[in-house]
Amino acid sequence: MLAVLALAAVLWGLGWLLRLPLWLRVAMLGFLWLGVVSAHVALPAAHPLRLATGGRAEPWLVLGGLAVLGAFYRMALGRLRRRAATRVAPAAQGLFRPAELERYARHIMLREVGGPGQKRLKEARVLVIGAGGLGSPALLYLAAAGVGTIGVIDDDRVEGSNLQRQVIHADARIGWPKVASAAAAMRALNPFIEVRPYERRLTEEIAAELFADYDLILDGTDNFDTRYLANRVAVAAKKPLISGAIAQWEGQVSLYDPAHGGPCFECTFPVRPAPGLVPSCAEAGVIAPLPGVVGSIMAVEAVKHLTGAGATLRGALLIYDALWGETRRIVLKPREGCPVCGGRGGRLDGAAGIA
Protein backbone atom coordinates (compact mmCIF):
# COMPACT_ATOMS: atom_id res chain seq x y z
CA MET A 1 0.00 0.00 0.00
CA LEU A 2 2.84 2.35 0.85
CA ALA A 3 4.37 1.63 -2.53
CA VAL A 4 1.18 2.78 -4.30
CA LEU A 5 1.03 5.96 -2.24
CA ALA A 6 4.71 6.62 -3.00
CA LEU A 7 4.00 6.09 -6.70
CA ALA A 8 1.11 8.55 -6.48
CA ALA A 9 3.40 11.12 -4.85
CA VAL A 10 6.01 10.60 -7.58
CA LEU A 11 3.40 11.03 -10.33
CA TRP A 12 2.08 14.21 -8.73
CA GLY A 13 5.59 15.60 -8.30
CA LEU A 14 6.54 14.84 -11.89
CA GLY A 15 3.35 16.48 -13.12
CA TRP A 16 4.13 19.57 -11.05
CA LEU A 17 7.71 19.74 -12.33
CA LEU A 18 6.50 19.36 -15.92
CA ARG A 19 3.83 22.01 -15.22
CA LEU A 20 1.05 19.74 -16.35
CA PRO A 21 -2.48 21.11 -15.91
CA LEU A 22 -4.14 20.32 -12.60
CA TRP A 23 -6.88 18.28 -14.26
CA LEU A 24 -4.28 16.06 -15.96
CA ARG A 25 -2.43 15.39 -12.69
CA VAL A 26 -5.71 14.54 -10.99
CA ALA A 27 -6.61 12.25 -13.89
CA MET A 28 -3.28 10.39 -13.53
CA LEU A 29 -3.98 9.75 -9.84
CA GLY A 30 -7.54 8.75 -10.72
CA PHE A 31 -6.34 6.12 -13.20
CA LEU A 32 -3.88 4.79 -10.61
CA TRP A 33 -6.67 4.53 -8.02
CA LEU A 34 -9.00 2.88 -10.55
CA GLY A 35 -6.31 0.31 -11.41
CA VAL A 36 -5.77 -0.61 -7.77
CA VAL A 37 -9.52 -0.96 -7.08
CA SER A 38 -9.98 -3.02 -10.27
CA ALA A 39 -7.16 -5.32 -9.21
CA HIS A 40 -8.85 -5.94 -5.85
CA VAL A 41 -12.14 -6.73 -7.59
CA ALA A 42 -10.74 -8.93 -10.37
CA LEU A 43 -7.84 -10.78 -8.76
CA PRO A 44 -8.03 -13.61 -6.21
CA ALA A 45 -7.65 -12.71 -2.51
CA ALA A 46 -4.17 -14.25 -2.25
CA HIS A 47 -2.77 -12.53 -5.34
CA PRO A 48 0.56 -10.77 -4.60
CA LEU A 49 -0.68 -7.47 -6.10
CA ARG A 50 -3.69 -7.44 -3.78
CA LEU A 51 -1.52 -8.29 -0.80
CA ALA A 52 0.91 -5.53 -1.75
CA THR A 53 -1.91 -2.97 -1.88
CA GLY A 54 -3.54 -3.72 1.46
CA GLY A 55 -5.41 -6.96 0.74
CA ARG A 56 -8.83 -5.25 0.64
CA ALA A 57 -10.61 -2.81 -1.62
CA GLU A 58 -12.50 -1.00 1.17
CA PRO A 59 -9.69 1.39 2.24
CA TRP A 60 -9.19 2.43 -1.38
CA LEU A 61 -12.91 3.02 -1.84
CA VAL A 62 -12.94 5.20 1.29
CA LEU A 63 -9.92 7.09 -0.02
CA GLY A 64 -11.65 7.63 -3.35
CA GLY A 65 -14.80 8.86 -1.60
CA LEU A 66 -12.80 11.38 0.43
CA ALA A 67 -11.13 12.59 -2.75
CA VAL A 68 -14.52 13.08 -4.42
CA LEU A 69 -15.81 15.00 -1.38
CA GLY A 70 -12.73 17.20 -1.47
CA ALA A 71 -13.27 17.91 -5.16
CA PHE A 72 -16.91 18.86 -4.56
CA TYR A 73 -15.86 21.11 -1.68
CA ARG A 74 -13.32 22.83 -3.92
CA MET A 75 -15.95 23.34 -6.63
CA ALA A 76 -18.46 24.76 -4.14
CA LEU A 77 -15.87 27.12 -2.67
CA GLY A 78 -14.96 28.33 -6.14
CA ARG A 79 -18.60 28.96 -6.93
CA LEU A 80 -19.06 30.97 -3.72
CA ARG A 81 -15.98 33.04 -4.51
CA ARG A 82 -17.29 33.75 -8.02
CA ARG A 83 -20.66 34.73 -6.57
CA ALA A 84 -18.95 37.10 -4.12
CA ALA A 85 -17.00 38.59 -6.99
CA THR A 86 -20.21 39.28 -8.90
CA ARG A 87 -21.56 41.10 -5.80
CA VAL A 88 -18.52 43.38 -5.89
CA ALA A 89 -18.82 44.00 -9.61
CA PRO A 90 -21.66 46.58 -9.56
CA ALA A 91 -19.46 49.02 -7.66
CA ALA A 92 -16.78 48.75 -10.29
CA GLN A 93 -18.66 50.19 -13.21
CA GLY A 94 -16.16 52.80 -14.35
CA LEU A 95 -15.65 54.25 -10.86
CA PHE A 96 -13.36 51.83 -8.99
CA ARG A 97 -10.09 50.36 -10.12
CA PRO A 98 -9.37 46.69 -9.29
CA ALA A 99 -7.00 47.70 -6.48
CA GLU A 100 -9.77 49.81 -4.93
CA LEU A 101 -12.25 46.95 -5.10
CA GLU A 102 -9.78 44.77 -3.22
CA ARG A 103 -9.12 47.56 -0.71
CA TYR A 104 -12.81 48.19 0.04
CA ALA A 105 -14.01 44.58 -0.23
CA ARG A 106 -14.86 44.35 3.49
CA HIS A 107 -17.06 47.43 3.14
CA ILE A 108 -18.76 46.21 -0.01
CA MET A 109 -19.60 42.90 1.68
CA LEU A 110 -21.55 44.75 4.39
CA ARG A 111 -25.26 44.78 3.64
CA GLU A 112 -25.59 48.31 5.04
CA VAL A 113 -22.83 49.70 2.77
CA GLY A 114 -22.38 47.52 -0.32
CA GLY A 115 -21.30 48.85 -3.69
CA PRO A 116 -23.72 51.81 -3.68
CA GLY A 117 -22.55 52.93 -0.23
CA GLN A 118 -18.90 52.71 -1.22
CA LYS A 119 -19.70 54.74 -4.32
CA ARG A 120 -21.27 57.43 -2.11
CA LEU A 121 -18.13 57.47 0.04
CA LYS A 122 -15.92 57.88 -3.01
CA GLU A 123 -18.05 60.75 -4.29
CA ALA A 124 -18.27 62.45 -0.86
CA ARG A 125 -16.34 65.53 0.23
CA VAL A 126 -15.62 65.90 3.95
CA LEU A 127 -13.91 68.79 5.70
CA VAL A 128 -12.15 68.17 9.02
CA ILE A 129 -11.42 71.19 11.19
CA GLY A 130 -8.30 70.48 13.23
CA ALA A 131 -5.54 67.94 12.65
CA GLY A 132 -4.91 67.34 16.35
CA GLY A 133 -6.08 64.69 18.79
CA LEU A 134 -9.57 64.16 17.34
CA GLY A 135 -8.66 65.02 13.77
CA SER A 136 -5.87 62.42 13.69
CA PRO A 137 -7.96 59.22 13.96
CA ALA A 138 -10.91 60.77 12.12
CA LEU A 139 -8.74 61.70 9.13
CA LEU A 140 -6.99 58.34 9.03
CA TYR A 141 -10.22 56.34 9.09
CA LEU A 142 -11.97 58.59 6.58
CA ALA A 143 -9.01 58.07 4.26
CA ALA A 144 -8.96 54.32 4.88
CA ALA A 145 -12.73 54.10 4.32
CA GLY A 146 -12.35 55.64 0.87
CA VAL A 147 -13.91 59.09 1.28
CA GLY A 148 -13.03 60.57 -2.09
CA THR A 149 -12.15 64.13 -1.09
CA ILE A 150 -10.92 65.08 2.38
CA GLY A 151 -10.12 68.65 3.36
CA VAL A 152 -8.23 69.48 6.55
CA ILE A 153 -7.77 72.96 7.96
CA ASP A 154 -5.33 73.83 10.78
CA ASP A 155 -2.74 76.59 11.27
CA ASP A 156 -0.63 74.74 13.85
CA ARG A 157 2.68 72.87 13.50
CA VAL A 158 3.65 69.42 14.80
CA GLU A 159 5.35 69.47 18.21
CA GLY A 160 6.86 66.65 20.22
CA SER A 161 4.17 66.98 22.88
CA ASN A 162 1.51 66.24 20.24
CA LEU A 163 2.79 62.75 19.52
CA GLN A 164 1.43 61.25 22.76
CA ARG A 165 -2.07 61.29 21.23
CA GLN A 166 -2.02 62.79 17.71
CA VAL A 167 -1.30 59.56 15.88
CA ILE A 168 -1.45 60.93 12.34
CA HIS A 169 1.88 62.72 12.89
CA ALA A 170 5.37 61.25 13.28
CA ASP A 171 8.58 62.16 15.06
CA ALA A 172 10.29 62.75 11.71
CA ARG A 173 7.67 65.39 10.86
CA ILE A 174 8.09 67.57 13.98
CA GLY A 175 8.07 71.17 12.81
CA TRP A 176 5.90 70.45 9.78
CA PRO A 177 2.54 72.19 9.36
CA LYS A 178 -0.01 69.78 10.79
CA VAL A 179 -2.04 69.80 7.59
CA ALA A 180 1.03 68.82 5.55
CA SER A 181 1.89 66.03 7.99
CA ALA A 182 -1.69 64.78 7.98
CA ALA A 183 -1.87 64.92 4.18
CA ALA A 184 1.33 62.88 3.89
CA ALA A 185 -0.03 60.21 6.24
CA MET A 186 -3.39 60.00 4.45
CA ARG A 187 -1.85 59.78 1.00
CA ALA A 188 0.52 57.06 2.20
CA LEU A 189 -2.45 55.14 3.61
CA ASN A 190 -4.69 55.51 0.55
CA PRO A 191 -3.36 56.83 -2.77
CA PHE A 192 -6.85 56.72 -4.31
CA ILE A 193 -8.22 59.76 -2.47
CA GLU A 194 -7.83 63.51 -2.91
CA VAL A 195 -6.49 65.42 0.09
CA ARG A 196 -6.88 69.19 0.35
CA PRO A 197 -4.73 70.77 3.12
CA TYR A 198 -5.49 74.33 4.26
CA GLU A 199 -2.72 75.78 6.44
CA ARG A 200 -4.72 78.53 8.09
CA ARG A 201 -7.13 79.20 10.94
CA LEU A 202 -10.83 78.95 10.25
CA THR A 203 -12.19 82.53 10.25
CA GLU A 204 -15.44 84.29 9.43
CA GLU A 205 -13.90 85.55 6.18
CA ILE A 206 -13.21 82.13 4.68
CA ALA A 207 -15.59 79.75 6.47
CA ALA A 208 -18.69 80.13 4.26
CA GLU A 209 -16.81 79.74 0.99
CA LEU A 210 -14.83 76.79 2.35
CA PHE A 211 -17.86 74.92 3.73
CA ALA A 212 -19.69 75.34 0.41
CA ASP A 213 -17.25 72.87 -1.21
CA TYR A 214 -18.03 70.03 1.22
CA ASP A 215 -20.93 67.71 2.05
CA LEU A 216 -20.09 67.15 5.72
CA ILE A 217 -18.06 69.03 8.34
CA LEU A 218 -16.18 67.41 11.25
CA ASP A 219 -15.10 69.70 14.07
CA GLY A 220 -12.34 68.44 16.35
CA THR A 221 -10.95 71.80 17.42
CA ASP A 222 -9.73 72.87 20.85
CA ASN A 223 -11.36 76.29 21.31
CA PHE A 224 -14.89 77.56 21.69
CA ASP A 225 -14.56 80.43 19.20
CA THR A 226 -13.97 77.96 16.38
CA ARG A 227 -16.70 75.62 17.63
CA TYR A 228 -19.39 78.31 17.62
CA LEU A 229 -18.16 79.72 14.31
CA ALA A 230 -18.25 76.29 12.64
CA ASN A 231 -21.77 75.75 13.95
CA ARG A 232 -23.06 79.10 12.68
CA VAL A 233 -21.60 78.65 9.22
CA ALA A 234 -22.70 75.00 8.94
CA VAL A 235 -26.27 75.92 9.88
CA ALA A 236 -26.34 78.79 7.37
CA ALA A 237 -25.02 76.48 4.63
CA LYS A 238 -27.38 73.64 5.67
CA LYS A 239 -24.35 71.37 6.15
CA PRO A 240 -24.38 68.60 8.80
CA LEU A 241 -21.74 69.06 11.49
CA ILE A 242 -20.19 66.25 13.54
CA SER A 243 -18.62 67.74 16.64
CA GLY A 244 -16.39 65.92 19.11
CA ALA A 245 -14.70 67.02 22.32
CA ILE A 246 -12.40 65.45 24.91
CA ALA A 247 -11.05 66.41 28.34
CA GLN A 248 -8.82 64.26 30.57
CA TRP A 249 -10.74 60.92 30.57
CA GLU A 250 -14.05 61.90 28.99
CA GLY A 251 -15.25 62.56 25.46
CA GLN A 252 -18.47 63.40 23.65
CA VAL A 253 -19.78 63.27 20.08
CA SER A 254 -22.94 64.42 18.32
CA LEU A 255 -24.22 65.09 14.81
CA TYR A 256 -25.79 68.55 14.56
CA ASP A 257 -28.11 68.80 11.56
CA PRO A 258 -30.93 71.37 11.91
CA ALA A 259 -31.71 71.06 8.19
CA HIS A 260 -33.08 67.59 8.94
CA GLY A 261 -34.84 68.28 12.24
CA GLY A 262 -31.97 68.04 14.71
CA PRO A 263 -30.62 70.72 17.05
CA CYS A 264 -27.52 72.75 16.36
CA PHE A 265 -24.47 73.00 18.62
CA GLU A 266 -25.71 76.28 20.12
CA CYS A 267 -29.11 74.73 20.89
CA THR A 268 -27.29 72.24 23.06
CA PHE A 269 -24.68 74.59 24.53
CA PRO A 270 -26.21 78.08 24.40
CA VAL A 271 -23.84 79.60 26.97
CA ARG A 272 -20.09 79.47 26.64
CA PRO A 273 -18.25 78.45 29.80
CA ALA A 274 -16.43 81.22 31.60
CA PRO A 275 -12.71 81.57 30.77
CA GLY A 276 -10.70 78.97 32.67
CA LEU A 277 -13.75 76.90 33.63
CA VAL A 278 -13.01 74.21 31.03
CA PRO A 279 -9.21 73.76 30.85
CA SER A 280 -7.51 72.65 27.66
CA CYS A 281 -5.57 69.41 27.26
CA ALA A 282 -2.34 71.37 27.71
CA GLU A 283 -3.64 72.62 31.06
CA ALA A 284 -5.47 69.54 32.39
CA GLY A 285 -3.93 66.65 30.43
CA VAL A 286 -5.61 63.87 28.46
CA ILE A 287 -5.12 60.09 28.40
CA ALA A 288 -3.45 59.10 25.13
CA PRO A 289 -5.98 56.62 23.63
CA LEU A 290 -9.05 58.78 24.38
CA PRO A 291 -8.80 60.94 21.21
CA GLY A 292 -8.49 57.70 19.23
CA VAL A 293 -11.78 56.40 20.64
CA VAL A 294 -13.74 59.64 20.22
CA GLY A 295 -12.18 60.55 16.86
CA SER A 296 -12.96 57.06 15.56
CA ILE A 297 -16.60 57.46 16.65
CA MET A 298 -16.68 60.70 14.68
CA ALA A 299 -15.39 58.82 11.62
CA VAL A 300 -17.99 56.06 12.10
CA GLU A 301 -20.76 58.67 12.31
CA ALA A 302 -19.43 60.29 9.13
CA VAL A 303 -19.45 56.98 7.25
CA LYS A 304 -22.96 56.18 8.50
CA HIS A 305 -24.24 59.60 7.51
CA LEU A 306 -22.69 59.43 4.03
CA THR A 307 -23.85 55.87 3.27
CA GLY A 308 -27.22 56.00 5.02
CA ALA A 309 -26.31 53.04 7.24
CA GLY A 310 -27.95 52.56 10.63
CA ALA A 311 -28.97 55.41 12.94
CA THR A 312 -26.65 58.37 13.41
CA LEU A 313 -26.19 60.59 16.47
CA ARG A 314 -28.48 63.27 15.05
CA GLY A 315 -30.45 64.51 18.05
CA ALA A 316 -28.31 62.63 20.55
CA LEU A 317 -25.11 63.28 22.50
CA LEU A 318 -22.87 60.27 23.16
CA ILE A 319 -20.68 60.67 26.25
CA TYR A 320 -17.80 58.26 26.85
CA ASP A 321 -16.11 57.95 30.23
CA ALA A 322 -12.83 56.13 29.66
CA LEU A 323 -11.84 56.06 33.34
CA TRP A 324 -14.84 53.98 34.35
CA GLY A 325 -15.61 52.35 31.00
CA GLU A 326 -19.11 53.85 30.71
CA THR A 327 -21.11 55.43 27.91
CA ARG A 328 -24.24 57.56 28.16
CA ARG A 329 -26.58 58.70 25.42
CA ILE A 330 -28.54 61.91 25.98
CA VAL A 331 -31.45 62.91 23.74
CA LEU A 332 -31.09 66.43 22.34
CA LYS A 333 -33.84 68.69 21.01
CA PRO A 334 -33.82 72.00 19.16
CA ARG A 335 -33.96 74.96 21.54
CA GLU A 336 -36.82 77.35 21.04
CA GLY A 337 -35.60 80.75 19.99
CA CYS A 338 -32.05 79.58 19.21
CA PRO A 339 -30.37 82.59 17.53
CA VAL A 340 -28.49 80.31 15.13
CA CYS A 341 -31.05 77.79 13.86
CA GLY A 342 -34.30 79.17 15.28
CA GLY A 343 -35.22 75.73 16.59
CA ARG A 344 -38.14 74.91 18.86
CA GLY A 345 -38.24 72.54 21.83
CA GLY A 346 -36.10 71.76 24.83
CA ARG A 347 -32.45 72.28 25.68
CA LEU A 348 -29.56 70.57 27.45
CA ASP A 349 -27.74 72.69 30.00
CA GLY A 350 -24.03 72.17 30.28
CA ALA A 351 -20.73 72.92 28.60
CA ALA A 352 -18.79 71.07 25.94
CA GLY A 353 -15.34 69.70 26.62
CA ILE A 354 -12.14 70.74 24.90
CA ALA A 355 -10.29 68.62 22.33
N, C-alpha and C positions, 0 to 999 in steps of 0.2 A: 504493500500500500504506500509506504514511504517512497518507493521508487517511482510510482505513478505521480505522486505529488511533486517530487523533485523534477520529473520530466515536464510537468505542467509549468513549474517555475521557470525551467530552462526555455520552454516555448514562449512564455510571456516575455522573458527577458530578451530573447532574440528578436521578437516582434517589436519590442520597444526600441532596441538598438537600430533595427532596420527602419524604424519610423513607419511601421505598418499601421493602417487605420485601426481604430479601436474595435470596430465591428469585426474586422478580420482576425484580430487576436482573440476576441471572445469566441468567434466561430471555431478557431483551432482548438481552444480548450473544450468547446462543446463537442467536437468530434472525438476528442480523446475520452471525454466522459461517456459519450454514447458507445464507444468501442469497449470500454471496461464493463459497462452495464450489459451490453450484448453478450460479452464473453461469459458473464455470470449466468445469464439466462440460457445460453446455448450449450455451454460446456458442462461435463459431468462435475459433481461436487469435489472430486479428488484431483481435478486437473491442476497441474502446477501453476498455470496462469491465474486460476481462481484463488489458489492458496496464496500466491504472491500478491494478490490485490485484496486481501482481507477475508476471503472465503465466502463472503455473503454480499448480495446485491443491496441489502437495505441501507447500509451506511452511505453508499454512493447515491441512492435515490434521495436520501435526506439531504445530502450535499447539493444535489441538483435542485431540489426544492428550495433550499436556502438561496441558491444562486438566482433562481427565477424570482423569488420574493425581492431580492436585492435589486434586480433589474427593474421590476415594477416600481419599487420605491424611487429609484433614480428617475424613471420616466415621470412619475407623479410630481417629484420635486422640480424637475425641469418645467413641467406644465405650470406649476404654481409660480415659478420665477417669471415665466413668459407672461402670465396673467398680471403679475405685479408690474411688469415692465409696460404693459398696455395701459395700466392705470396711471403711470407716470407720463405717458405719451401726450395726453391732452395739454399739459402745461408747457410742452416743448414747442408748440406750433409757432415757430419763428421768433420766440421771445427768449428762450433759455438755450444756452449751449449745453452739450453733453456733460461737461464738467460741472455746470451749475445743477443739472438734474441729479447728478451723483451727490453733490454737496447738500442739496435740500431734500434728499429722498426721505429722511425721517419726518420732515414737515409734511411732505406731499402724501405720505401714508396716513397721516392723521385725518380722521373723518371731518373734524372741525376746520381744518385748513385746506388740505388737498391742493390740486393744481390751481384752481381759481384763487384760493387764498394766497398761495405763493406768488401768483401773478399780481395780486393787489399789493403785496409787500414790495415786489420789484418796482412797481409803478409809483409807490408812495414816496413822499418827501417829508422828512421829519427834521425839525430843528431842535437841538439840545442847547439849552442855555447853561453854560458852566461845564468845564472839563476837569472838575475836581473830584471829590469823593463820590458823589452820586452820579455825576456825568460819566466817570470812568467805566463802571460796569454797564450802565445803560448804553453807552456808545458801543462798547465791545459786543454786547448781545444784539443790538440792532444791526450792526454790521454782519455778525455771524448769521443772523436770521434772514439776511438778504434784502433788507430795506434798501431800495434802489438809490435814493439820494439822501444823504445825511449831512445836515449843516451843524456846525458847532461854533459857538461864539463865546469868547473869553479873552480878557486882556492881560491875564496873569502869566507868569513864567514858572517853569518847574523848579521846585526847591527840594533839597534833601528831606526836609520834614514832611513833604507831601507823600513820599513813597511808602509810608507806613500804611496808607489806606487807598491811595489813588493809583490803582493797579494798571491803568492804561499807560502810565509813564514808566521810564526806566532810568537807572542810575547814569547810564551813558548819555541821557538826554537832559540832565540837569542844566538849567540855564536856557533851554529852548522855550519859545512860546508854547503854552499848553496846547493851543489849537494845532500847532505844527506837530508836536509830539503825539497828540491823539490821532491826527490824520495819518501819521506814519504807522501807528499801531493798527488802525483800522484797515488801511490798504494792505498791510502785511497779512492780516487775518483773512481778508476777502478782496481779491483784486477785481471782482465783478461789480463793485458798487462805486458810486460817485460820492466823494467827500468834499464838502465845501467849508474850509476853515475861515473864520472871521476873527482876526486878532484885534478886538476892540471891545469896549464895554457897551452893553445894551443901553441905549439912551432914547429919550422921547423922539429925537430927530430921525433916528433910523429904524425904530422898532416897527412902525406900521408897514413901511415898504419891505422890510425883511420878512415879517410874518406872512405877508401876502404871497410869498413864493412857496409856502409850506402848507401841508395838510394837517399837521399835528405839531404841537409845541410841548417839549419837556423842560421843566424848570427844576434845576438842581442847584440853584445859587445859594449863597451864604449871607445874603443881606435882604432886609425887608423892602428897601427902595426898589430893588430889581423885581422882587416878588410881586409887589403891588402894580408896578409898571407892566410887567408881563401879563398880569391878569387883565388890566384895563385894555391893553391893546388886543389881546386875544378875544375878549368879549366883543370889542368893536368890530373885529374882523370875522366874528363868528367862527373862530378856530377853537377846537378843543384843547385844553391845557391839562397836562399831567404834572402835578406838583408833588415833590418829595422833600422831606426835611429830616434831619438827624440831630441828636444832641446826646453826647455821652453814651448811653446804652439804649436809647429809644429812638424809633423812627416812625414816620407817618407818610402815607401816600393817599392821594385822591385824584379823580378825574373830574375837572371842572368844565362843564359843557352847557351853559345856559341856553344855547341855540337849540338844544334837544331836551329842555325841561329840567336840567340840573341847576344847582346853585353855582355861583362863581366863588373865587377865593375870598373876595371881600364880603360875600354873604356869610361865609363861615367864620372869618376872622375880621370883623368890622373895625376893631380897634387895635392899632399897633401897640406892642408892649413898650413900656417906658425904656429909655436907653439904659443898658446894663442889666435889665431884668432877665433877658434871655442871652446868656453868654455864647460866644462863638466857640467853635472847636479848638481854636488856638488858645482860648481863655479857659475852657472847661475840660478839654480833652474829648476823645471819642475812641471807642474800641475798634480796632482795625477792621474786622470783618463786617461791621454793621453797615457801612455804606454799600458793601457788596450785596447784602441782603436786600436793602431798601431800593438801591439802584436797579437790581435785577427785577424786583417787583414792578418798578416803573417800566422796564423794558417789556415785561410780560403784558402789562396793561396796554402798552402801545401796540404790541402784536395783536392782542385780542380786539382792540378798537379797529385796527386797520383791516383785519380779516373778517370781523363779525363773529368771532368765536366766543361762546360762553357769555357770561355777564360781567361787565366791567365795573369799576369802582365809581361810576357816575352816580352821584347822590349818596356816596358813602365814604367815610374816612377810615382807612385801615391803620391801626396803631400796633406797632410791634415792640415788645419789651424784651430785648435780648438778655438782660440780666436774669430774668425769671422765666424766660421761654414762653411768654404769653402773647397772644394777639387779641385785639378787640376791634370790633367793627361798629362804627357809629353812623346812624342814618343822618344824612344832611338834607336840608330843605332850603329852597330859595328864601331870602330874607326880604320881607315886605319893605319897600322903599329903599332898597339897596341903590346907592348912587351910581353904581357901575352897570349893573344888569337890570335894575328895576324889578327884581323878582318879588314874589309874594309868598308868604308862609312863615315858617319858624326860623330859628337861628341857633347856632352852637356857640356858646361863650368860651373863650379860651384864646391861647396864642400859639402860633406855629413855632416849631423848633427851627434850628439853624443848621444848614448843611455844612 
